[in-house]
Amino acid sequence: MTVSNEPMTSPGWDVTSVRRDFPILEQSVHGYPLAYLDNAATTQKPRVVLEAMDGYYRRDNANVHRGVHALAERATGAFEAARESVRRFINARSTREIVFVRGTTEAINLVASSFGQRLREGDEILISAMEHHANIVPWQLLRERSGIVLRVVPITPAGELDLDRLSSLFTPRTRLLAITHVSNALGTVNPVRELIAEARRHGVPVLLDGAQALPHLRVDVQALDCDFYAFSGHKLFGPTGIGVLYGRESLLETLPPYQGGGEMIRTVSFEKTTFAGLPHRFEAGTPDISGVIGLGRAIEYLEQLDWDAATAYEARLLEHATACLQDVPGLRIIGQARHKVALVSFVMEDVHPHDMGTILDRRGLAVRAGHHCAMPVMSYYGVPATSRAAMAFYNTFDEIDRLAEALRYARELLA
Ligand SMILES: Cc1ncc(COP(=O)(O)O)c(C=O)c1O
């Protein structure tokens, strides 16, 4: 078989040129051009992000907010400029609403810890059956500490939220709706405007887990009118170890600090400590400075792309992948929501996803096999795991064709 990474041309989106921005994509794996289809786990980084992080360490490395020397000022300037980039990107009102954390997981833990302190036994948190463990376990830990109750919006066989059940799950004790914007296991895009409107009718604030949404959708937190929005830099073509919690200023103002230490204080004595203002009150200790700078650069990179063309291209990739994979004998797609990002989860009769993943890897195809940190979703569909092809705007139609062909081969070999 001859394979090449020559992309099929696509009007409006020059994938060949975009791929040149991502040096990692140039390599071969096991003698095949790398087809990286594991973007829901983490995305690849454009050269400008690598250069920004390298440049920071080469020229500007110093701790932020502390020194008056030139390097400290440059580092602080770059760090706070990145905060402004994040603010602009999600259209928050103020940089006071942008808290840097390690990732989506930490963002949700921050809310569970700080917002959670005001909750009492019997108060309820509403989540959904398609959550990543990062939006389940922090609430279970809070349940152990405070006796809160977790309620779960069910899903339908297509992998959509069962909206008919939503309204009845709100009670006078509901204190927060914490729900994913896009499912990492199914690709479903949830109708977040509707969800927020419903929560508002019940006077309940909303946290959105945006880990899988921001890489594919433009998000405006003011237009959405959500109270918290959590996301990870590494899923957004930025580095690992850095993420963001957006919080509505009037709400963040009322929350106690998350962790204590340097950076988050105004004055400290043994008798009493007073805390810094937003957002620093939630950023204890030396932050991941190069990570923040890398994330800021990733956002600037995304801002200069033709986003409508990228989105349209991804939609065509999804359509192509769904059609090709549906045609493979014995393959079942898990998650057939009407509104999906470019992600296809699937199982193949009589073939374990891990064996499948290994065969695909031998052909240079990087897909994820496992429960995707969404075990309740796997239980719902009665499968231990799925394989997942998660695409980004740098993937090609040719890569999808190679995937479909390799799946047919795997089926012949293993089933
Ligand atoms: C929907 C969703 N939420 C949360 C997370 C956790 O993100 P992180 O591990 O970057 O904190 C992920 C990661 O896969 C995810 O897909």
The ligand as a Tripos MOL2 file, in Angstrom:
@<TRIPOS>MOLECULE
LIG
   16    16     1     0     0
SMALL
NO_CHARGES

@<TRIPOS>ATOM
      1 C1        -14.2350   17.1210   28.8470 C.3       1 LIG1
      2 C2        -12.9650   17.1070   29.6480 C.ar      1 LIG1
      3 N1        -12.9540   17.6490   30.8590 N.ar      1 LIG1
      4 C3        -11.8480   17.6880   31.6110 C.ar      1 LIG1
      5 C4        -10.6700   17.1430   31.1670 C.ar      1 LIG1
      6 C5         -9.4540   17.2110   32.0310 C.3       1 LIG1
      7 O1         -8.5070   18.0300   31.4510 O.3       1 LIG1
      8 P1         -7.0470   18.1390   32.0580 P.3       1 LIG1
      9 O2         -6.5440   16.7220   32.2080 O.co2     1 LIG1
     10 O3         -6.2860   18.9110   31.0520 O.co2     1 LIG1
     11 O4         -7.1690   18.8100   33.3740 O.co2     1 LIG1
     12 C6        -10.6290   16.5480   29.9140 C.ar      1 LIG1
     13 C7         -9.3990   15.9040   29.4210 C.2       1 LIG1
     14 O5         -9.4420   14.9770   28.6510 O.2       1 LIG1
     15 C8        -11.8080   16.5360   29.1290 C.ar      1 LIG1
     16 O6        -11.8140   15.9860   27.9150 O.3       1 LIG1
@<TRIPOS>BOND
     1     1     2 1
     2     2     3 ar
     3     2    15 ar
     4     3     4 ar
     5     4     5 ar
     6     5     6 1
     7     5    12 ar
     8     6     7 1
     9     7     8 1
    10     8     9 2
    11     8    10 1
    12     8    11 1
    13    12    13 1
    14    12    15 ar
    15    13    14 2
    16    15    16 1
@<TRIPOS>SUBSTRUCTURE
     1 LIG1         1 GROUP 0 **** ****
